[in-house]
Amino acid sequence: MAARGRPRTFDPDTALRQALTVFWERGYEGTSLNDLAHAMGIASASIYACFGTKEDLFRKVMALYGATSGEPPRRALREQPTARAAIHAMLRATADEITRSDAPHYCMLILAAPTGAEENHPVREFLADLRRGMHVLIRDRLARGVTDGDLTAAPATLDAVARYYTTVVQGLSIQARDGADRTELETVITCAMAAWEALTRPPDQTRTR
């Protein structure tokens, strides 16, 4: 019988959560393999063997982030009964997540790798694709509102409205990173939702009479 390799002495799920904490605190470029090895309690060789390269590990970390901290805003979009309620709940869930006392105050999709060395361009594009995915989710929820009859916006305007609220989501993260607290973010959300009627009003109702 062939000899078996040495069994792992660490839990990959726990190690991945520890890697998430490091990437979240320091960003992609600010995190070294030594940082990861120290936080995860395993050797760099074990990181490569279990998770692949630093970029491979980061992509796995972002999948975990999406399933945990990134899930409440998406769940709000899915579960609220009307498009307006869904957008409002999504913004509030975003603000809740980025002002938690037990995590850094920003969204990893937006600020984990905003700029950096040319060799990290694939990571930035990976994050950009995830952000574009959020825009699509918002647009699809607006389109569902049209189908359900609770939103009367012209289909041609849905992409613009979705892009507006996607921009608000991203702005909330930057504001939180720069020190805005949950109450201050709520004032931004209130202003954003005050624009709802003007943004979604059918074109024939926007003309001056």
C-alpha positions in Angstrom: 0.0 0.0 0.0 1.3 3.5 -0.9 2.3 5.7 2.0 -0.2 8.4 2.7 0.9 12.1 2.9 1.0 13.8 6.2 -2.6 14.7 7.3 -3.4 18.4 7.7 -3.0 19.8 11.2 -5.3 22.7 10.6 -8.9 23.3 9.7 -9.1 24.9 6.2 -12.4 26.7 7.0 -11.0 28.3 10.1 -7.8 29.2 8.2 -9.9 30.8 5.5 -11.8 33.0 8.0 -8.5 34.1 9.5 -7.2 35.0 6.0 -10.4 37.0 5.5 -9.7 39.0 8.6 -6.2 39.9 7.4 -7.2 40.9 3.9 -10.1 42.9 5.3 -7.8 44.8 7.6 -4.9 45.4 5.2 -6.2 45.1 1.7 -4.8 42.9 -1.0 -1.5 44.6 -1.6 -0.9 45.4 2.1 -1.1 41.7 3.0 2.0 39.5 2.6 2.3 35.8 2.7 4.1 36.1 6.0 1.1 38.0 7.4 -1.2 35.3 6.2 0.9 32.5 7.5 1.1 34.2 10.9 -2.6 34.8 11.1 -3.6 31.4 9.8 -1.1 29.6 12.0 0.3 27.6 9.1 3.4 27.6 6.9 3.5 29.3 3.6 3.9 25.9 2.0 0.7 24.8 3.5 -1.1 27.8 2.2 0.1 27.0 -1.3 -0.9 23.3 -0.9 -4.4 24.0 0.4 -5.4 27.3 -1.2 -3.0 28.0 -4.1 -1.3 31.3 -4.7 -2.1 34.5 -2.7 -4.4 35.5 -5.5 -6.2 32.1 -5.4 -6.6 32.5 -1.6 -8.0 36.0 -2.0 -10.6 34.8 -4.5 -11.6 32.1 -2.0 -11.7 34.8 0.8 -14.0 37.0 -1.4 -16.4 34.0 -1.9 -16.5 33.7 1.9 -17.0 37.4 2.3 -19.9 37.3 -0.2 -21.6 34.5 1.6 -21.3 36.3 5.0 -21.0 40.0 5.2 -22.1 40.5 1.6 -25.2 38.4 1.9 -27.6 40.7 3.9 -27.8 43.4 1.2 -28.5 40.8 -1.5 -31.0 39.1 0.8 -32.8 42.4 1.2 -33.1 42.7 -2.6 -34.6 39.3 -2.9 -37.0 39.2 0.1 -38.6 42.7 0.3 -42.0 42.8 -1.4 -41.6 45.9 -3.5 -38.7 47.4 -5.5 -38.6 50.5 -3.3 -38.6 48.6 -0.1 -35.9 46.3 -1.5 -33.6 49.2 -2.4 -34.2 50.9 0.9 -33.5 47.7 2.9 -30.4 47.0 0.7 -28.9 50.4 1.6 -29.7 50.0 5.3 -28.2 46.4 5.3 -25.1 47.8 3.6 -24.8 50.5 6.3 -25.2 48.0 9.0 -22.5 45.7 7.7 -19.9 48.4 7.1 -20.3 49.9 10.6 -20.1 46.7 12.6 -18.0 47.0 15.7 -16.2 43.7 15.0 -15.0 44.4 11.5 -13.2 47.1 9.4 -15.6 49.8 8.3 -15.6 49.3 4.6 -16.8 46.9 1.9 -14.1 44.7 0.6 -15.6 44.7 -2.9 -14.9 48.4 -3.1 -11.8 49.1 -1.2 -9.7 45.9 -0.9 -7.7 46.7 -4.0 -8.7 50.1 -5.6 -5.3 50.7 -7.1 -1.9 49.1 -7.1 0.9 47.4 -9.0 0.3 46.3 -12.6 0.8 42.7 -11.7 -2.2 42.9 -9.5 -4.5 44.1 -12.3 -6.3 40.7 -12.4 -7.3 41.1 -8.8 -8.7 44.6 -9.4 -10.6 43.3 -12.4 -11.9 40.4 -10.4 -13.3 42.9 -7.8 -14.7 45.1 -10.6 -16.6 42.2 -12.0 -18.1 41.5 -8.5 -19.1 45.2 -8.3 -20.7 45.0 -11.8 -22.5 41.9 -10.5 -24.1 44.0 -7.8 -25.3 46.5 -10.3 -26.9 43.7 -12.3 -28.7 42.4 -9.1 -30.1 45.9 -8.4 -31.2 46.4 -12.0 -32.8 42.9 -12.1 -34.7 43.8 -8.9 -36.0 47.0 -10.4 -37.1 45.0 -13.5 -38.9 42.6 -11.2 -40.7 45.6 -9.7 -41.9 46.6 -13.2 -43.1 43.0 -13.8 -44.8 42.9 -10.4 -46.5 46.2 -11.0 -45.2 48.1 -8.0 -42.8 50.1 -10.2 -43.8 52.2 -13.2 -40.4 53.3 -14.4 -39.8 53.1 -18.1 -37.5 50.1 -18.8 -35.0 52.4 -20.5 -34.4 54.2 -17.2 -33.8 51.1 -15.1 -30.1 50.8 -15.8 -29.6 54.5 -14.8 -31.5 54.1 -11.6 -29.6 50.9 -10.8 -26.3 52.7 -11.4 -27.4 55.5 -9.2 -28.1 53.2 -6.2 -25.0 51.2 -6.9 -23.0 54.4 -6.6 -24.8 55.2 -3.3 -23.7 51.7 -2.0 -20.1 52.4 -3.0 -20.2 55.9 -1.5 -21.5 54.6 1.8 -18.4 52.3 2.1 -16.1 55.2 1.4 -17.9 57.4 4.0 -17.7 54.6 6.6 -14.0 54.1 5.9 -13.5 57.8 6.5 -15.2 57.8 9.8 -18.9 58.3 9.2 -21.0 56.4 11.8 -24.3 54.5 11.3 -26.4 57.5 12.1 -24.6 59.6 9.6 -24.9 57.0 6.9 -28.7 56.8 7.6 -29.0 60.5 6.6 -27.3 59.6 3.3 -29.8 56.8 2.8 -32.7 59.1 3.6 -31.6 61.5 0.9 -31.1 58.7 -1.6 -34.6 57.4 -1.0 -36.0 60.9 -1.3 -34.9 60.8 -4.9 -36.8 57.6 -5.6 -40.0 59.2 -7.0 -38.1 61.5 -9.3 -35.8 58.8 -10.5 -38.6 56.3 -11.3 -41.4 58.6 -12.4 -42.6 57.7 -16.0 -41.3 60.2 -18.6 -44.6 61.7 -19.4 -44.9 62.8 -15.7 -41.6 64.6 -15.7 -42.5 67.2 -18.2 -43.2 70.7 -17.0 -46.9 71.5 -17.3 
